[in-house]
Amino acid sequence: MKVERTLSIIKPNAVAKNVIGEIFNKFEVSGFKIIGIKMMRLNKKQTENFYHQHQDKFFFIDLILFMISGPIVVSVLERKNAVRYYRELMGATDPKKAIKGTLRAEYGDDYTANALHGSDSIKSAIFEIDYFFRSDELS
């Protein structure tokens, strides 16, 4: 198993609920090393560029409006098979369908306000990490 990196975004609804520390704790007890963190507020253009692959999907406009509605916390997580294990930890996109104990089941509100974003592949992780972090910002 190869050590990988994946991107995590704690979305505006979870930031507003003040559960950042609880989520980070779950990352760490699940074997992830947090190697970069930023709190930021995205503008519309940044968000559209980041989610460009979803521009033709039914949820795109709602997602953009939601993601610019408040601050987010972006982090880079590292461990063996990070992409797969982080997606398992997050749970299903729709919190109502997520398995109990997953982050989205616990902190998500609905399909768009599902508390977290995570890279869906190694290729996506590379793009997403580079989108938010310079290499000298990661330990």
MOFENZI-V625877 format. One record per residue. RES is the residue in one small letter. PHI is phi in whole degrees, 0 to 359 (* if undefined). Layout:
RES&PHI, RES&PHI
This chain:
m&*, k&264, v&289, e&236, r&239, t&219, l&262, s&237, i&237, i&273, k&283, p&307, n&292, a&287, v&297, a&297, k&282, n&62, v&245, i&302, g&299, e&297, i&293, f&300, n&300, k&294, f&302, e&292, v&289, s&269, g&95, f&274, k&258, i&271, i&250, g&194, i&217, k&215, m&255, m&205, r&235, l&277, n&263, k&301, k&296, q&301, t&291, e&298, n&294, f&295, y&262, h&307, q&293, h&256, q&300, d&262, k&269, f&300, f&264, f&304, i&297, d&298, l&297, i&299, l&298, f&295, m&292, i&264, s&282, g&187, p&292, i&234, v&239, v&255, s&217, v&249, l&248, e&226, r&179, k&294, n&51, a&302, v&300, r&297, y&292, y&291, r&296, e&295, l&295, m&294, g&93, a&300, t&305, d&274, p&305, k&292, k&257, a&284, i&293, k&306, g&97, t&281, l&297, r&291, a&297, e&279, y&243, g&281, d&253, d&199, y&305, t&275, a&271, n&266, a&80, l&216, h&240, g&216, s&302, d&259, s&197, i&298, k&301, s&297, a&300, i&298, f&300, e&292, i&296, d&296, y&295, f&252, f&229, r&276, s&299, d&283, e&265, l&250, s&262
